[in-house]
């Protein structure tokens, strides 16, 4: 199988930099090609390295996908939505205002753990001083688990934001996710100065009109580094994760796994469960265990 930058036997190798419906844009050594899949396949993600066959001067068919290092996606009981492939870091952007959802943060962290992607938190709008202590206190639930937190203010101190985040992006394939209103786009625009121009070009190439926020896109940050911007979303379904994947994706469960009386313990109501004991003793946050139970229920509902 061809690797990144290695010509495929059928033609060219490129990286998918944008996706909208079944229309894709690939970058082949700086050249942008509009791509489609064969048939009705939609199993391509931004960040995928693909083998292409030219069909005209600026169009190609995706023949195959090279082996992925990682794949991040959401799912409900009916379908899944690919977010990005070949990621090494995920940044969850939250802010002092408007309020952020713990459910989305926890689900994003679980998705990252399950996919083998390093997760970080970014707290934006730190200039809103009166709301900063409360935001920090809420984020303690995650920093205490070992997830790094980076505090910035894209609007009030853009230079500091760039100086803080840019070193974390070097040599990495990163994605920024977060709810609408957290300032994710402002941060992307700081880190990728020509992002607006790139979005207009991508929008024109994919014929998306003015709906520029509805597609995921990848920006190159020089050699061996890229940043993917995803549309803001409020829900992060994880119906595709199995019981085994879920218990391992909650990092705080780690020390207690294998300590239950029953080898097939689900950590919900079973007697002599090491996880439930840890919850009762305050060693595992109750809201995290509640989410685990919710995700376990969701994974049992899957229909696809």
Secondary structure, DSSP 4 states (H G I P E B T S, - for coil): ---TTPPPTTSEEEEEEEEETTEEEEEETTEEEEEEESTT-----TT-EEEEEEEETTEEEEEEEPPPS-EEEEE-SS-EEEEEES-SEEEEEEESSS---HHHHHHHHHHHHHHT-EEEEEEE-TT-HHHHHHHHHHHHHHHTTT-EEEE--TTT-HHHHHHHHHHHHTT-EEEEE--TTSSHHHHHHHHSTTHHHHHHHHHHHHT-TT-GGGSEEEEE-STT-EEEE----S---BTT--HHHHHHHSGGGGGGTT-SSSTT--SSS-TT-HHHHHHHTTSS-HHHHHHHHHHHHHHTT---
